[in-house]
Amino acid sequence: MSDTSTPRRSPQGKGALGRRPNTLFKNLNAKIASIPMILTALCVFVGGTAWTVVYSFTDSKLLPRLRFVGLEQYERL
């Protein structure tokens, strides 16, 4: 015998197949407060990456010197 009854509703009055609540605006204050930390982390990451790329094309050894030599460092490898 099959059950042909109508779907049950949740206690909140929404159907079992109702929409999920929008979590984008949940804890909005915490998300806004974390923006400076995220920007700082991104700046440090991008800055460090740029520093490495720029100085990989110089003749720096131990201390950074901004004397551009192109791919000469990579030819030595």
N, CA, C and O atoms as a CHARMM CRD file, in Angstrom:
* protein
*
  308
    1    1 MET  N      0.83200  -1.15900   0.00000 PROA 1      0.00000
    2    1 MET  CA     0.00000   0.00000   0.00000 PROA 1      0.00000
    3    1 MET  C      0.89400   1.24600   0.00000 PROA 1      0.00000
    4    1 MET  O      1.78200   1.36400   0.84500 PROA 1      0.00000
    5    2 SER  N      0.67200   2.17000  -0.92900 PROA 2      0.00000
    6    2 SER  CA     1.50600   3.36700  -1.02000 PROA 2      0.00000
    7    2 SER  C      0.86000   4.52000  -0.28400 PROA 2      0.00000
    8    2 SER  O     -0.36300   4.60400  -0.17500 PROA 2      0.00000
    9    3 ASP  N      1.70300   5.40600   0.21800 PROA 3      0.00000
   10    3 ASP  CA     1.21800   6.57100   0.95600 PROA 3      0.00000
   11    3 ASP  C      0.98600   7.70700  -0.03500 PROA 3      0.00000
   12    3 ASP  O      1.93900   8.19800  -0.64000 PROA 3      0.00000
   13    4 THR  N     -0.25400   8.12800  -0.21000 PROA 4      0.00000
   14    4 THR  CA    -0.58500   9.18900  -1.16700 PROA 4      0.00000
   15    4 THR  C     -0.97600  10.47600  -0.46100 PROA 4      0.00000
   16    4 THR  O     -1.62800  11.34000  -1.04700 PROA 4      0.00000
   17    5 SER  N     -0.58500  10.60200   0.77700 PROA 5      0.00000
   18    5 SER  CA    -0.94000  11.81100   1.52300 PROA 5      0.00000
   19    5 SER  C     -0.09500  12.99200   1.06000 PROA 5      0.00000
   20    5 SER  O      0.92200  12.80700   0.39100 PROA 5      0.00000
   21    6 THR  N     -0.50400  14.17300   1.40700 PROA 6      0.00000
   22    6 THR  CA     0.22400  15.38000   1.03200 PROA 6      0.00000
   23    6 THR  C      1.50300  15.49200   1.85100 PROA 6      0.00000
   24    6 THR  O      1.57700  14.96200   2.96000 PROA 6      0.00000
   25    7 PRO  N      2.50900  16.17700   1.31700 PROA 7      0.00000
   26    7 PRO  CA     3.77200  16.31200   2.06700 PROA 7      0.00000
   27    7 PRO  C      3.54600  17.05500   3.37400 PROA 7      0.00000
   28    7 PRO  O      2.71700  17.96100   3.46000 PROA 7      0.00000
   29    8 ARG  N      4.30200  16.65100   4.38900 PROA 8      0.00000
   30    8 ARG  CA     4.19500  17.30000   5.68800 PROA 8      0.00000
   31    8 ARG  C      4.88900  18.64900   5.66400 PROA 8      0.00000
   32    8 ARG  O      5.83300  18.87500   4.90600 PROA 8      0.00000
   33    9 ARG  N      4.41200  19.51200   6.48700 PROA 9      0.00000
   34    9 ARG  CA     5.01400  20.84100   6.59100 PROA 9      0.00000
   35    9 ARG  C      5.85900  20.91600   7.84900 PROA 9      0.00000
   36    9 ARG  O      5.57700  20.26000   8.85100 PROA 9      0.00000
   37   10 SER  N      6.90000  21.72900   7.77400 PROA 10     0.00000
   38   10 SER  CA     7.76000  21.90800   8.94900 PROA 10     0.00000
   39   10 SER  C      7.03900  22.78100   9.97400 PROA 10     0.00000
   40   10 SER  O      6.07600  23.46700   9.62800 PROA 10     0.00000
   41   11 PRO  N      7.48600  22.76700  11.22600 PROA 11     0.00000
   42   11 PRO  CA     6.81200  23.55800  12.25700 PROA 11     0.00000
   43   11 PRO  C      6.80300  25.06500  11.98600 PROA 11     0.00000
   44   11 PRO  O      5.92600  25.76900  12.48600 PROA 11     0.00000
   45   12 GLN  N      7.75500  25.57100  11.21000 PROA 12     0.00000
   46   12 GLN  CA     7.81300  27.00000  10.93700 PROA 12     0.00000
   47   12 GLN  C      6.78200  27.41600   9.88900 PROA 12     0.00000
   48   12 GLN  O      6.61300  28.61000   9.64500 PROA 12     0.00000
   49   13 GLY  N      6.09800  26.47700   9.27300 PROA 13     0.00000
   50   13 GLY  CA     5.09100  26.80900   8.28600 PROA 13     0.00000
   51   13 GLY  C      5.60800  26.76800   6.85900 PROA 13     0.00000
   52   13 GLY  O      4.81800  26.91200   5.92600 PROA 13     0.00000
   53   14 LYS  N      6.89400  26.57700   6.65800 PROA 14     0.00000
   54   14 LYS  CA     7.45100  26.48100   5.30700 PROA 14     0.00000
   55   14 LYS  C      7.34900  25.03400   4.85800 PROA 14     0.00000
   56   14 LYS  O      7.39300  24.12200   5.68300 PROA 14     0.00000
   57   15 GLY  N      7.21900  24.82400   3.59400 PROA 15     0.00000
   58   15 GLY  CA     7.14000  23.47900   3.05900 PROA 15     0.00000
   59   15 GLY  C      8.45300  22.74200   3.22100 PROA 15     0.00000
   60   15 GLY  O      9.49000  23.34800   3.49300 PROA 15     0.00000
   61   16 ALA  N      8.40300  21.43400   3.05400 PROA 16     0.00000
   62   16 ALA  CA     9.61000  20.62400   3.18000 PROA 16     0.00000
   63   16 ALA  C     10.61400  20.99100   2.10100 PROA 16     0.00000
   64   16 ALA  O     11.82000  20.82400   2.28300 PROA 16     0.00000
   65   17 LEU  N     10.12000  21.48700   0.98500 PROA 17     0.00000
   66   17 LEU  CA    10.99800  21.87700  -0.11400 PROA 17     0.00000
   67   17 LEU  C     11.15700  23.38900  -0.17800 PROA 17     0.00000
   68   17 LEU  O     11.40300  23.93400  -1.25300 PROA 17     0.00000
   69   18 GLY  N     11.02300  24.06700   0.93500 PROA 18     0.00000
   70   18 GLY  CA    11.10900  25.52900   0.98600 PROA 18     0.00000
   71   18 GLY  C     12.50700  26.03800   0.69800 PROA 18     0.00000
   72   18 GLY  O     13.46800  25.27000   0.65200 PROA 18     0.00000
   73   19 ARG  N     12.60600  27.33300   0.50700 PROA 19     0.00000
   74   19 ARG  CA    13.90300  27.95100   0.21300 PROA 19     0.00000
   75   19 ARG  C     14.78300  27.95900   1.44500 PROA 19     0.00000
   76   19 ARG  O     14.30200  28.08900   2.57100 PROA 19     0.00000
   77   20 ARG  N     16.06200  27.82000   1.21700 PROA 20     0.00000
   78   20 ARG  CA    17.02500  27.92100   2.31900 PROA 20     0.00000
   79   20 ARG  C     17.20400  29.38200   2.66100 PROA 20     0.00000
   80   20 ARG  O     17.12300  30.23700   1.77900 PROA 20     0.00000
   81   21 PRO  N     17.44400  29.68300   3.91500 PROA 21     0.00000
   82   21 PRO  CA    17.63700  31.08600   4.29400 PROA 21     0.00000
   83   21 PRO  C     18.93400  31.63700   3.69400 PROA 21     0.00000
   84   21 PRO  O     19.91700  30.91200   3.54500 PROA 21     0.00000
   85   22 ASN  N     18.92000  32.90900   3.36000 PROA 22     0.00000
   86   22 ASN  CA    20.07500  33.56300   2.78100 PROA 22     0.00000
   87   22 ASN  C     21.12100  33.79000   3.87500 PROA 22     0.00000
   88   22 ASN  O     20.87800  34.53400   4.82500 PROA 22     0.00000
   89   23 THR  N     22.28100  33.15000   3.73800 PROA 23     0.00000
   90   23 THR  CA    23.32800  33.27000   4.75400 PROA 23     0.00000
   91   23 THR  C     24.33300  34.36100   4.43400 PROA 23     0.00000
   92   23 THR  O     25.27800  34.57400   5.19300 PROA 23     0.00000
   93   24 LEU  N     24.14000  35.05800   3.31500 PROA 24     0.00000
   94   24 LEU  CA    25.07700  36.11500   2.94400 PROA 24     0.00000
   95   24 LEU  C     25.08500  37.24100   3.96500 PROA 24     0.00000
   96   24 LEU  O     26.14000  37.79500   4.27400 PROA 24     0.00000
   97   25 PHE  N     23.91000  37.58100   4.48900 PROA 25     0.00000
   98   25 PHE  CA    23.81600  38.69600   5.42000 PROA 25     0.00000
   99   25 PHE  C     23.81700  38.24900   6.87600 PROA 25     0.00000
  100   25 PHE  O     23.59200  39.06200   7.77300 PROA 25     0.00000
  101   26 LYS  N     24.06200  36.98700   7.11500 PROA 26     0.00000
  102   26 LYS  CA    24.16000  36.49200   8.48000 PROA 26     0.00000
  103   26 LYS  C     25.53300  36.89000   9.03300 PROA 26     0.00000
  104   26 LYS  O     26.54100  36.73500   8.34400 PROA 26     0.00000
  105   27 ASN  N     25.58100  37.39100  10.24100 PROA 27     0.00000
  106   27 ASN  CA    26.82100  37.85800  10.87800 PROA 27     0.00000
  107   27 ASN  C     27.48900  38.94300  10.04200 PROA 27     0.00000
  108   27 ASN  O     28.70200  38.90700   9.84000 PROA 27     0.00000
  109   28 LEU  N     26.72900  39.88500   9.56500 PROA 28     0.00000
  110   28 LEU  CA    27.24700  40.93300   8.69900 PROA 28     0.00000
  111   28 LEU  C     28.29100  41.78700   9.41500 PROA 28     0.00000
  112   28 LEU  O     29.28300  42.18300   8.80400 PROA 28     0.00000
  113   29 ASN  N     28.08400  42.07400  10.69200 PROA 29     0.00000
  114   29 ASN  CA    29.06400  42.86500  11.43500 PROA 29     0.00000
  115   29 ASN  C     30.41700  42.16900  11.50000 PROA 29     0.00000
  116   29 ASN  O     31.45200  42.82400  11.38500 PROA 29     0.00000
  117   30 ALA  N     30.42500  40.87100  11.68000 PROA 30     0.00000
  118   30 ALA  CA    31.67800  40.12100  11.72300 PROA 30     0.00000
  119   30 ALA  C     32.37000  40.14000  10.36200 PROA 30     0.00000
  120   30 ALA  O     33.59500  40.21900  10.28200 PROA 30     0.00000
  121   31 LYS  N     31.58400  40.06900   9.30400 PROA 31     0.00000
  122   31 LYS  CA    32.17000  40.10000   7.96200 PROA 31     0.00000
  123   31 LYS  C     32.76800  41.46300   7.65800 PROA 31     0.00000
  124   31 LYS  O     33.83800  41.55500   7.05600 PROA 31     0.00000
  125   32 ILE  N     32.08600  42.51500   8.06800 PROA 32     0.00000
  126   32 ILE  CA    32.61200  43.87100   7.85300 PROA 32     0.00000
  127   32 ILE  C     33.87300  44.08400   8.68300 PROA 32     0.00000
  128   32 ILE  O     34.82700  44.70400   8.21100 PROA 32     0.00000
  129   33 ALA  N     33.88700  43.57900   9.90800 PROA 33     0.00000
  130   33 ALA  CA    35.05100  43.75000  10.78100 PROA 33     0.00000
  131   33 ALA  C     36.26700  42.97900  10.27600 PROA 33     0.00000
  132   33 ALA  O     37.39900  43.34500  10.59100 PROA 33     0.00000
  133   34 SER  N     36.05400  41.92400   9.50200 PROA 34     0.00000
  134   34 SER  CA    37.18300  41.13300   9.00700 PROA 34     0.00000
  135   34 SER  C     37.78700  41.68700   7.72300 PROA 34     0.00000
  136   34 SER  O     38.81300  41.18200   7.26600 PROA 34     0.00000
  137   35 ILE  N     37.18600  42.70200   7.13600 PROA 35     0.00000
  138   35 ILE  CA    37.69800  43.27100   5.88400 PROA 35     0.00000
  139   35 ILE  C     39.13000  43.79100   6.02800 PROA 35     0.00000
  140   35 ILE  O     39.94600  43.50600   5.15100 PROA 35     0.00000
  141   36 PRO  N     39.49100  44.54700   7.09500 PROA 36     0.00000
  142   36 PRO  CA    40.88500  44.99100   7.21000 PROA 36     0.00000
  143   36 PRO  C     41.88500  43.83900   7.30100 PROA 36     0.00000
  144   36 PRO  O     42.97700  43.91900   6.73700 PROA 36     0.00000
  145   37 MET  N     41.51700  42.77400   8.00600 PROA 37     0.00000
  146   37 MET  CA    42.41500  41.63300   8.10900 PROA 37     0.00000
  147   37 MET  C     42.60200  40.97000   6.74700 PROA 37     0.00000
  148   37 MET  O     43.71600  40.58800   6.38800 PROA 37     0.00000
  149   38 ILE  N     41.52700  40.83500   6.00000 PROA 38     0.00000
  150   38 ILE  CA    41.61200  40.20800   4.67900 PROA 38     0.00000
  151   38 ILE  C     42.44700  41.06200   3.73600 PROA 38     0.00000
  152   38 ILE  O     43.27700  40.53600   2.99400 PROA 38     0.00000
  153   39 LEU  N     42.23500  42.37500   3.75600 PROA 39     0.00000
  154   39 LEU  CA    43.02100  43.26800   2.89800 PROA 39     0.00000
  155   39 LEU  C     44.49900  43.24800   3.27100 PROA 39     0.00000
  156   39 LEU  O     45.36200  43.25800   2.39300 PROA 39     0.00000
  157   40 THR  N     44.79400  43.22000   4.56800 PROA 40     0.00000
  158   40 THR  CA    46.18800  43.15200   5.01500 PROA 40     0.00000
  159   40 THR  C     46.83800  41.86200   4.53600 PROA 40     0.00000
  160   40 THR  O     47.95800  41.88400   4.02500 PROA 40     0.00000
  161   41 ALA  N     46.15000  40.74600   4.69600 PROA 41     0.00000
  162   41 ALA  CA    46.70600  39.46400   4.26200 PROA 41     0.00000
  163   41 ALA  C     46.93700  39.45200   2.75400 PROA 41     0.00000
  164   41 ALA  O     47.96000  38.95200   2.28900 PROA 41     0.00000
  165   42 LEU  N     45.99900  39.99700   1.99300 PROA 42     0.00000
  166   42 LEU  CA    46.17000  40.04700   0.54100 PROA 42     0.00000
  167   42 LEU  C     47.33800  40.93900   0.14000 PROA 42     0.00000
  168   42 LEU  O     48.11000  40.59800  -0.75600 PROA 42     0.00000
  169   43 CYS  N     47.46600  42.09100   0.81300 PROA 43     0.00000
  170   43 CYS  CA    48.58300  42.99500   0.49900 PROA 43     0.00000
  171   43 CYS  C     49.92400  42.35500   0.82200 PROA 43     0.00000
  172   43 CYS  O     50.87700  42.48900   0.05300 PROA 43     0.00000
  173   44 VAL  N     50.00500  41.67100   1.93800 PROA 44     0.00000
  174   44 VAL  CA    51.25900  41.00400   2.30000 PROA 44     0.00000
  175   44 VAL  C     51.57600  39.90500   1.28800 PROA 44     0.00000
  176   44 VAL  O     52.72200  39.77000   0.85900 PROA 44     0.00000
  177   45 PHE  N     50.57600  39.12600   0.90700 PROA 45     0.00000
  178   45 PHE  CA    50.80000  38.04600  -0.05800 PROA 45     0.00000
  179   45 PHE  C     51.21200  38.59000  -1.41700 PROA 45     0.00000
  180   45 PHE  O     52.20400  38.14500  -1.99600 PROA 45     0.00000
  181   46 VAL  N     50.45000  39.55500  -1.92700 PROA 46     0.00000
  182   46 VAL  CA    50.74700  40.11900  -3.24900 PROA 46     0.00000
  183   46 VAL  C     52.06900  40.88500  -3.21200 PROA 46     0.00000
  184   46 VAL  O     52.86300  40.80200  -4.14800 PROA 46     0.00000
  185   47 GLY  N     52.30300  41.62800  -2.13200 PROA 47     0.00000
  186   47 GLY  CA    53.56600  42.36700  -2.00700 PROA 47     0.00000
  187   47 GLY  C     54.77300  41.44400  -1.95900 PROA 47     0.00000
  188   47 GLY  O     55.78600  41.70200  -2.60900 PROA 47     0.00000
  189   48 GLY  N     54.66200  40.36700  -1.18600 PROA 48     0.00000
  190   48 GLY  CA    55.76500  39.40600  -1.11700 PROA 48     0.00000
  191   48 GLY  C     56.01600  38.71100  -2.44100 PROA 48     0.00000
  192   48 GLY  O     57.16300  38.47600  -2.82300 PROA 48     0.00000
  193   49 THR  N     54.94900  38.38800  -3.13300 PROA 49     0.00000
  194   49 THR  CA    55.08700  37.75500  -4.44100 PROA 49     0.00000
  195   49 THR  C     55.73000  38.71000  -5.44300 PROA 49     0.00000
  196   49 THR  O     56.62400  38.31900  -6.19300 PROA 49     0.00000
  197   50 ALA  N     55.28000  39.95400  -5.45400 PROA 50     0.00000
  198   50 ALA  CA    55.86200  40.95100  -6.36400 PROA 50     0.00000
  199   50 ALA  C     57.33700  41.19000  -6.03400 PROA 50     0.00000
  200   50 ALA  O     58.17200  41.29600  -6.93200 PROA 50     0.00000
  201   51 TRP  N     57.64900  41.27300  -4.73600 PROA 51     0.00000
  202   51 TRP  CA    59.05100  41.46000  -4.30900 PROA 51     0.00000
  203   51 TRP  C     59.91300  40.31500  -4.84200 PROA 51     0.00000
  204   51 TRP  O     61.00200  40.55300  -5.36300 PROA 51     0.00000
  205   52 THR  N     59.44500  39.10200  -4.71800 PROA 52     0.00000
  206   52 THR  CA    60.20500  37.94400  -5.17000 PROA 52     0.00000
  207   52 THR  C     60.40400  37.96400  -6.67700 PROA 52     0.00000
  208   52 THR  O     61.50100  37.68600  -7.16100 PROA 52     0.00000
  209   53 VAL  N     59.36400  38.28700  -7.41400 PROA 53     0.00000
  210   53 VAL  CA    59.47400  38.30500  -8.87700 PROA 53     0.00000
  211   53 VAL  C     60.43000  39.40900  -9.32600 PROA 53     0.00000
  212   53 VAL  O     61.28500  39.17600 -10.18000 PROA 53     0.00000
  213   54 VAL  N     60.29300  40.60300  -8.75900 PROA 54     0.00000
  214   54 VAL  CA    61.15800  41.72400  -9.16300 PROA 54     0.00000
  215   54 VAL  C     62.60900  41.41400  -8.84900 PROA 54     0.00000
  216   54 VAL  O     63.48000  41.61000  -9.69600 PROA 54     0.00000
  217   55 TYR  N     62.88100  40.93400  -7.64500 PROA 55     0.00000
  218   55 TYR  CA    64.27200  40.69200  -7.26400 PROA 55     0.00000
  219   55 TYR  C     64.84600  39.42400  -7.86700 PROA 55     0.00000
  220   55 TYR  O     66.05800  39.21800  -7.80500 PROA 55     0.00000
  221   56 SER  N     64.02300  38.57200  -8.44500 PROA 56     0.00000
  222   56 SER  CA    64.58600  37.41400  -9.13900 PROA 56     0.00000
  223   56 SER  C     65.23800  37.81500 -10.45100 PROA 56     0.00000
  224   56 SER  O     66.03400  37.05400 -11.00100 PROA 56     0.00000
  225   57 PHE  N     64.91400  39.00000 -10.96200 PROA 57     0.00000
  226   57 PHE  CA    65.51800  39.49400 -12.19900 PROA 57     0.00000
  227   57 PHE  C     66.65200  40.47800 -11.93400 PROA 57     0.00000
  228   57 PHE  O     67.08100  41.17200 -12.85600 PROA 57     0.00000
  229   58 THR  N     67.14800  40.55600 -10.69800 PROA 58     0.00000
  230   58 THR  CA    68.27400  41.42700 -10.36400 PROA 58     0.00000
  231   58 THR  C     69.48700  40.57700 -10.01100 PROA 58     0.00000
  232   58 THR  O     69.39800  39.35000  -9.95100 PROA 58     0.00000
  233   59 ASP  N     70.61900  41.23100  -9.77800 PROA 59     0.00000
  234   59 ASP  CA    71.82600  40.48200  -9.41900 PROA 59     0.00000
  235   59 ASP  C     72.00900  40.39800  -7.90500 PROA 59     0.00000
  236   59 ASP  O     73.13600  40.28700  -7.42400 PROA 59     0.00000
  237   60 SER  N     70.93200  40.44900  -7.16700 PROA 60     0.00000
  238   60 SER  CA    70.99600  40.37400  -5.70600 PROA 60     0.00000
  239   60 SER  C     71.47600  38.99600  -5.25900 PROA 60     0.00000
  240   60 SER  O     71.14100  37.97200  -5.85400 PROA 60     0.00000
  241   61 LYS  N     72.26200  39.00800  -4.20400 PROA 61     0.00000
  242   61 LYS  CA    72.71900  37.75100  -3.60200 PROA 61     0.00000
  243   61 LYS  C     72.09600  37.63200  -2.21300 PROA 61     0.00000
  244   61 LYS  O     71.05200  37.00100  -2.04900 PROA 61     0.00000
  245   62 LEU  N     72.73800  38.23900  -1.21500 PROA 62     0.00000
  246   62 LEU  CA    72.23300  38.15800   0.15300 PROA 62     0.00000
  247   62 LEU  C     71.33700  39.34000   0.47800 PROA 62     0.00000
  248   62 LEU  O     70.24000  39.16500   1.00700 PROA 62     0.00000
  249   63 LEU  N     71.80400  40.54600   0.16200 PROA 63     0.00000
  250   63 LEU  CA    71.03000  41.75700   0.39700 PROA 63     0.00000
  251   63 LEU  C     70.44900  42.24700  -0.93000 PROA 63     0.00000
  252   63 LEU  O     71.09300  42.11800  -1.97100 PROA 63     0.00000
  253   64 PRO  N     69.25600  42.79800  -0.89900 PROA 64     0.00000
  254   64 PRO  CA    68.62600  43.21000  -2.16200 PROA 64     0.00000
  255   64 PRO  C     69.31600  44.41700  -2.80200 PROA 64     0.00000
  256   64 PRO  O     69.52900  45.44300  -2.15600 PROA 64     0.00000
  257   65 ARG  N     69.65600  44.27400  -4.06500 PROA 65     0.00000
  258   65 ARG  CA    70.15400  45.37500  -4.88900 PROA 65     0.00000
  259   65 ARG  C     69.30400  45.40000  -6.13800 PROA 65     0.00000
  260   65 ARG  O     69.09800  44.36800  -6.77600 PROA 65     0.00000
  261   66 LEU  N     68.81800  46.55400  -6.48500 PROA 66     0.00000
  262   66 LEU  CA    67.89600  46.66000  -7.60300 PROA 66     0.00000
  263   66 LEU  C     68.65400  46.95500  -8.89900 PROA 66     0.00000
  264   66 LEU  O     68.39200  47.96400  -9.55300 PROA 66     0.00000
  265   67 ARG  N     69.58500  46.08500  -9.26900 PROA 67     0.00000
  266   67 ARG  CA    70.30800  46.20800 -10.53500 PROA 67     0.00000
  267   67 ARG  C     69.78200  45.12100 -11.46600 PROA 67     0.00000
  268   67 ARG  O     70.11500  43.94600 -11.31300 PROA 67     0.00000
  269   68 PHE  N     68.97100  45.51600 -12.41500 PROA 68     0.00000
  270   68 PHE  CA    68.27900  44.58700 -13.28600 PROA 68     0.00000
  271   68 PHE  C     69.26600  43.89400 -14.22500 PROA 68     0.00000
  272   68 PHE  O     70.05800  44.55100 -14.89900 PROA 68     0.00000
  273   69 VAL  N     69.21200  42.56500 -14.26300 PROA 69     0.00000
  274   69 VAL  CA    70.06100  41.79300 -15.17500 PROA 69     0.00000
  275   69 VAL  C     69.23800  40.85700 -16.06100 PROA 69     0.00000
  276   69 VAL  O     69.80500  40.06700 -16.81600 PROA 69     0.00000
  277   70 GLY  N     67.94300  40.93500 -15.97700 PROA 70     0.00000
  278   70 GLY  CA    67.08400  40.11900 -16.83600 PROA 70     0.00000
  279   70 GLY  C     67.11500  38.65100 -16.45900 PROA 70     0.00000
  280   70 GLY  O     67.04400  38.30400 -15.28000 PROA 70     0.00000
  281   71 LEU  N     67.22000  37.79900 -17.44800 PROA 71     0.00000
  282   71 LEU  CA    67.18600  36.35400 -17.22500 PROA 71     0.00000
  283   71 LEU  C     68.55000  35.75700 -16.90800 PROA 71     0.00000
  284   71 LEU  O     68.70700  34.53700 -16.88900 PROA 71     0.00000
  285   72 GLU  N     69.53200  36.61000 -16.66100 PROA 72     0.00000
  286   72 GLU  CA    70.89100  36.11600 -16.38500 PROA 72     0.00000
  287   72 GLU  C     70.92800  35.20000 -15.15300 PROA 72     0.00000
  288   72 GLU  O     71.65500  34.20600 -15.14900 PROA 72     0.00000
  289   73 GLN  N     70.16700  35.51900 -14.12800 PROA 73     0.00000
  290   73 GLN  CA    70.11500  34.66700 -12.93700 PROA 73     0.00000
  291   73 GLN  C     69.60400  33.27200 -13.29600 PROA 73     0.00000
  292   73 GLN  O     70.09800  32.27200 -12.77400 PROA 73     0.00000
  293   74 TYR  N     68.63200  33.20900 -14.17100 PROA 74     0.00000
  294   74 TYR  CA    68.05100  31.91900 -14.53500 PROA 74     0.00000
  295   74 TYR  C     68.95800  31.13800 -15.47100 PROA 74     0.00000
  296   74 TYR  O     68.89800  29.90900 -15.49600 PROA 74     0.00000
  297   75 GLU  N     69.79900  31.82200 -16.24200 PROA 75     0.00000
  298   75 GLU  CA    70.77200  31.12700 -17.09800 PROA 75     0.00000
  299   75 GLU  C     71.82300  30.44100 -16.23900 PROA 75     0.00000
  300   75 GLU  O     72.32100  29.37500 -16.60100 PROA 75     0.00000
  301   76 ARG  N     72.16700  31.05000 -15.09300 PROA 76     0.00000
  302   76 ARG  CA    73.14600  30.44300 -14.19400 PROA 76     0.00000
  303   76 ARG  C     72.62600  29.15500 -13.58200 PROA 76     0.00000
  304   76 ARG  O     73.40300  28.24900 -13.27900 PROA 76     0.00000
  305   77 LEU  N     71.33800  29.07100 -13.40100 PROA 77     0.00000
  306   77 LEU  CA    70.76000  27.86100 -12.81400 PROA 77     0.00000
  307   77 LEU  C     70.90900  26.70500 -13.76500 PROA 77     0.00000
  308   77 LEU  O     70.48400  25.59200 -13.45500 PROA 77     0.00000
